[in-house]
Amino acid sequence: MKILTALAIIALIVSCNLAPASREYTRNSQDYDTTARVTGIGGIFFFSDNPQAARRWYGANLGLEIDNYGSVFEFRNAQNPDEINYFRWSPFDRKSDYLEPSKKEFMINYRVNNLVKLHEKLINNGVTIIDTITTYEYGKFLHILDNEGNKIELWEPVDSVLTKIGGKTTK
């Protein structure tokens, strides 16, 4: 499962290679809200009988910029319009164990502030934590289960790294 997680994260990075570096935004700690909370959606992952056909269909019929893993959506940060943020849409093969231990057909990735503090809050609230915080150049990740057993991926992104990497995005 860790290998599939790493592959999915690498896919996110590789596919987010569009914006020029001149559009990079560096956060000033005084201006950045550090409240430990969800700030938006970072991705939607779901099972598909044929992920490749699903990607082609969405690209041909709905205009999504498609890569080998789905599509990366680009949007602007409402508080910092010069900052580019990213959202990953990705169908997974039903044989994948990436959504385990959930029995659901989908997983939502939430963008968060201050994952370390949020992790502490979740522990104190008795939330089921699946793994430990994993840190990559492009952000920190943690997986939890909600009260109905749905796997949730929490991501504290470093969007500027994804911007530097570049790639086609759906806008």
N, C-alpha and C positions, 0 to 999 in steps of 0.2 A: 504494500500500500504506500509506503514512503517513496518508493521509486516512482509510482504513478503520480503522487503528489508533486514530486520534484519535476517530472516531465510536464505536468500541467502548468506549473509555475514557469518553467523554461519556455513553454509554448507561449505563454502570456507575454513574456519579455521579448522573445524573438518577433512576435507579430505586432508589437506596439511601436513600430519604427517609422513614424511619419513626420512629426513636427521638427523643424530646424532648431538647432541649439539656441539660436538667437531669441526664441520664444520661451526659453527656460525662465522659471520663476524661482527665486530663492526666498524661502519664508524667513521673515524677521520674527524671532521668538516673541517679541512684544505684540505683534499683530496676529499671531496664530492662536486660535482657540485650542487649549490643551485639555479640555474637559474629556474625560474618559467616556466616550459614547460613539454610537453609530452616526456617521455623517452622510451616508448614501449607499447606493448599491454598487458593488464592484464587479459583480458577475452573476450570470445565471447559467447553471450547468444542469443538463437533463439527459436522461437515457433516450436513445433512438434505436430503432431496429436496423437502420442503415445510416450512420452519421455522415458518411460521404455524400449520399444522395440528399440528405436533409440540408447539408451545407450548400450543395449545388442548387437545390430548389429555392432556398432563401436568397441566394445570390441572384439567380435568374429572375425570380418573380418579385422579390421585395427590394432588390438593389443593395443588399449587404455586401460590403467588401469582404470576401471570403479568403481565409488562409487554411492551412492544414488542420486547424483546431476549431474553427468557427469564425467569429468576427470580433474585432475590437472596435468599440465605439469611442469616439473622442468627444469630449465636452469641456466647457469652461467652468472653472471654479467661480461660484456666484460672488464670493467675497474678494476674490483676486482674479479678475477676468483675463489677465495675461497668463495665468496658470492653466495648462492643459491637464485634464484628468482623463482617466480611462476606465472602461467597463468591458468585461469579456463575456461574450455569448458563445456557448459551446455545447454541441450535442456529444454525448459519450456513448460508446458501444455498451449494450446491456451487459456484456461480459466483464466490464470494468468494475473494479472494487473501490474506485475513488469516492463513491458516495456512501460507502459503508462506514459505520454500522447502521445507518438509516435504512429503512425498508422502502423509502419513498423514491419516486422517479426523478427527483430534482434536488438541487442544492443551491442555496443563495449565498453569494459572497457579499458580505457587507464591508464597506469602507469604514474605518474607525479612526478616531483620534486616540492617542495614548494607550496603546494596547497593553502595556505593562500594568498600568493602573486599572484598566478595564478587567484584565485577568484577575487581579486581586479582588475586585468587586464581585466578579462571577464566582470565585471560590467562596467568598464570604456569604454569598446568596445561595450556595449549595448547588450551583449549576454543574452539570456533567461536563467535565473537560476531557476531551479525547486524547490530546497530545500536549506537548509543550510549545512555547513560542519558538518559532523558527525564524531566523533573521537572514535575509538575503540583501543584496545591494539595492534592490527595488522595493523592499518593504519587509514587514514582519507579518507572520501568519500564525493563526491559532484555530483549532477546530473544536466545536462544542456541540452538544445536543440541546435542542429546546425541550419544553415540557411535553411535547408529543413524540419525541424521538427523532425529529428532523435534524440532520447534520447541517451545521452552519459553519461557513468559513469566514473568519474575521481577518481583515487585511488592513494594516496600517501602511498605506502606499508611500513610495518615494517616486512620484510621477515624473520628476525631472530626469531620473535615470531611464525610464521608459521613453521619454521624449528624445533623449540622446540616442537611444538604440534605433528608433524610427520604425517605419513599416506602414503599410496601407491601413487606413481606418475608415469606419463608417461614420459619416458626419451628418 
